[in-house]
Amino acid sequence: MPECYEIRVRGQLDRHWSEWFAGLTVVHLNGETVLSGSLADQAALHGVLARIRDLNLTLISVIERSPSPPPPDND
């Protein structure tokens, strides 16, 4: 089951990097870039972290988030 993550790095990455970071959403916030979304497994998370390292970005935080609950069934 995919896990949801929020990864923060210092600086602002262009949004076109989204695909290179496993399709995570790229958002700018107060001089930081927030990468968020679902990753298939720990290997995918480590792949994203390796790309952050390879780009010499400063990693601020990695937070596992709960997936959004499904909408209520209105039958």
ZABALUM-667242 format. One record per residue (C-alpha): residue in three letters; chain; y, x, z. Coordinates in Angstrom, 2 decimals, padded with zeros to 5 digits. Layout:
! residues N
{rodren ala A {Y X Z}}
...
! end
This chain:
! residues 75
{rodren met A {000.00 000.00 000.00}}
{rodren pro A {003.40 001.46 -000.95}}
{rodren glu A {005.76 002.52 001.81}}
{rodren cys A {009.54 002.05 001.74}}
{rodren tyr A {011.77 005.05 002.41}}
{rodren glu A {015.44 005.90 002.75}}
{rodren ile A {016.20 009.54 001.99}}
{rodren arg A {019.70 010.95 002.50}}
{rodren val A {021.04 014.13 000.93}}
{rodren arg A {024.47 015.75 001.12}}
{rodren gly A {026.67 015.31 -001.96}}
{rodren gln A {026.65 012.79 -004.75}}
{rodren leu A {023.91 012.75 -007.37}}
{rodren asp A {024.55 010.88 -010.59}}
{rodren arg A {022.61 007.62 -010.81}}
{rodren his A {020.72 008.87 -013.90}}
{rodren trp A {018.58 010.93 -011.48}}
{rodren ser A {016.84 007.73 -010.35}}
{rodren glu A {013.93 008.12 -012.79}}
{rodren trp A {013.44 011.78 -011.83}}
{rodren phe A {013.16 010.68 -008.20}}
{rodren ala A {010.22 008.30 -008.78}}
{rodren gly A {012.49 005.35 -009.64}}
{rodren leu A {014.18 005.29 -006.23}}
{rodren thr A {017.56 003.56 -006.11}}
{rodren val A {020.48 006.02 -006.00}}
{rodren val A {023.53 004.92 -003.98}}
{rodren his A {026.58 006.94 -002.86}}
{rodren leu A {027.80 006.50 000.70}}
{rodren asn A {030.45 008.60 002.49}}
{rodren gly A {029.83 011.84 000.59}}
{rodren glu A {026.06 011.41 000.70}}
{rodren thr A {023.46 010.16 -001.74}}
{rodren val A {020.94 007.64 -000.45}}
{rodren leu A {017.64 007.41 -002.32}}
{rodren ser A {015.73 004.31 -001.34}}
{rodren gly A {012.74 002.28 -002.41}}
{rodren ser A {008.96 002.24 -002.42}}
{rodren leu A {006.71 005.23 -002.94}}
{rodren ala A {003.00 004.87 -003.62}}
{rodren asp A {001.79 007.30 -000.95}}
{rodren gln A {002.52 010.48 001.00}}
{rodren ala A {001.90 012.59 -002.09}}
{rodren ala A {004.71 010.74 -003.89}}
{rodren leu A {007.02 011.29 -000.89}}
{rodren his A {006.23 015.00 -000.89}}
{rodren gly A {006.93 015.10 -004.63}}
{rodren val A {010.40 013.63 -004.08}}
{rodren leu A {011.05 016.06 -001.23}}
{rodren ala A {009.96 018.97 -003.45}}
{rodren arg A {012.45 017.88 -006.12}}
{rodren ile A {015.20 017.74 -003.51}}
{rodren arg A {014.26 021.28 -002.49}}
{rodren asp A {014.11 022.47 -006.11}}
{rodren leu A {017.65 021.16 -006.72}}
{rodren asn A {018.77 023.04 -003.58}}
{rodren leu A {020.10 019.81 -002.06}}
{rodren thr A {020.73 019.53 001.67}}
{rodren leu A {018.30 017.01 003.16}}
{rodren ile A {019.93 014.93 005.88}}
{rodren ser A {017.20 012.44 006.79}}
{rodren val A {014.00 010.68 005.77}}
{rodren ile A {013.40 007.26 007.29}}
{rodren glu A {010.42 005.00 006.72}}
{rodren arg A {011.61 001.42 006.41}}
{rodren ser A {009.72 -001.82 006.75}}
{rodren pro A {009.28 -003.60 003.45}}
{rodren ser A {011.36 -006.76 003.08}}
{rodren pro A {009.37 -009.82 004.16}}
{rodren pro A {008.44 -012.22 001.39}}
{rodren pro A {010.66 -015.29 001.04}}
{rodren pro A {009.45 -018.40 002.92}}
{rodren asp A {007.15 -020.75 001.05}}
{rodren asn A {009.04 -024.02 000.51}}
{rodren asp A {006.15 -026.25 -000.55}}
! end
